[in-house]
Amino acid sequence: MKVTIFGGTGRTGKPLIERALQQGMDVTVFARPSTPFANPRVRVVRGDLLDRDSLTEAIRGADAVLSALGPTKFRHPKDQPITRATDAMISVMKQEGIRRFICISTGTARDPHDGFDWKIHLPARLIKVMMPAVYRDIVGLAAAVRASQLEWTMVRVAFLNDRPATTALNVGVYGRTRHTIAISREDVAQFMLDQISSREFIRKTPGISAK
Ligand SMILES: NC(=O)c1ccc[n+]([C@@H]2O[C@H](COP(=O)([O-])OP(=O)(O)OC[C@H]3O[C@@H](n4cnc5c(N)ncnc54)[C@H](OP(=O)(O)O)[C@@H]3O)[C@@H](O)[C@H]2O)c1
C-alpha cells in the first residue's frame, strides 16, 4: 500500500507517518522547502504546495492521499493557503487517476446532516469572529473537497491532544452523536489510516472524539 501524506511535518503528521510505517505502508511525505523534516524511512518530496510538478512527483502511484494540513496558528495568511493547496492536490490526483483522499477538517465546516451541538457551535462562532482567515480556509478546504469527484473522507476533530491512543471513539456527525471535545492525535492518525481500506465514510464527514 502506497500513501502520500501532506501535513506530515506537523504534530498529527508524526503519528500518521509512524503508524503507516508500522502497518507496512510505503510512505511519501510532501514537505515545504523551509520546513525542517527528516525521516530515513520515508520518501520525502520537497516543494511548494502549489507546484504541480512537485505535487505530481509526490502523488504519482499512490493508493491514497492523506492530508493533515490545516490552519493552526492565530495569524493565518489571508489568501487561503490550505484551500489553494488542497485544490492543487485534488487536481493532480485527478490527473493521476487517484481517487481516495482522506483529510482533517473540523466542526467549523458544517455538514448538511449536522444537528446542533454547542460544544462545536461555540468554538466555530469564535473562530469565525476572531480568526476570519482561519475560518475562511477551513470552510474553503471543505468546499474544495466536496466539489471534487474523489472518494473523499473528511475526518472532523475539535481539540487535539498528545495523549496515547484509546481507540474507544465517538464517531458521527455533530449534533446527532454524543461527542466530547477532545481527541488524541494518535487516534486521529489511526482513524485516518483505517479509512483507506474502508468504504463506510466515503463522501462523509464523521466527527471523532475520545469517549
Ligand atoms: N490543534 C487543534 O486542536 C486542532 C483543532 C481542530 C482542527 N485541527 C486540525 O488538525 C490538523 C492537525 O493539527 P496539528 O495540531 O497536528 O497541526 P500542526 O502541528 O500545526 O501541523 C499543521 C500542518 O499544516 C501545515 N500548515 C499550517 N499552516 C500552513 C500554511 N499557511 N501553508 C502551508 N501549510 C501549512 C504545516 O506545514 P509546515 O510544517 O510546513 O508549517 C503542518 O504540516 C490541522 O488540519 C488542523 O487545522 C487542529
The ligand as an ORCA input file, in Angstrom:
! r2SCAN-3c Opt
* xyz 0 1
  N      -4.717     21.648     17.129
  C      -6.018     21.505     17.319
  O      -6.542     21.471     18.456
  C      -6.918     21.374     16.116
  C      -8.276     21.556     16.255
  C      -9.105     21.369     15.157
  C      -8.550     21.025     13.940
  N      -7.217     20.881     13.812
  C      -6.667     20.490     12.511
  O      -5.959     19.275     12.670
  C      -4.853     19.246     11.777
  C      -3.597     18.875     12.504
  O      -3.409     19.725     13.603
  P      -1.997     19.779     14.341
  O      -2.219     20.476     15.633
  O      -1.371     18.420     14.342
  O      -1.251     20.735     13.316
  P       0.243     21.292     13.218
  O       1.187     20.515     14.079
  O       0.205     22.768     13.442
  O       0.564     20.990     11.681
  C      -0.130     21.686     10.695
  C       0.347     21.242      9.324
  O      -0.256     22.109      8.370
  C       0.749     22.808      7.640
  N       0.407     24.225      7.530
  C      -0.045     25.038      8.508
  N      -0.181     26.283      8.031
  C       0.176     26.255      6.727
  C       0.246     27.226      5.699
  N      -0.069     28.503      5.911
  N       0.667     26.831      4.480
  C       1.004     25.542      4.259
  N       0.986     24.569      5.190
  C       0.574     24.930      6.412
  C       2.033     22.660      8.419
  O       3.106     22.682      7.491
  P       4.554     23.239      7.909
  O       5.091     22.254      8.908
  O       5.282     23.289      6.626
  O       4.324     24.608      8.509
  C       1.852     21.317      9.132
  O       2.287     20.253      8.316
  C      -4.841     20.581     11.065
  O      -5.544     20.412      9.851
  C      -5.653     21.480     11.965
  O      -6.279     22.530     11.234
  C      -6.397     21.060     14.868
*
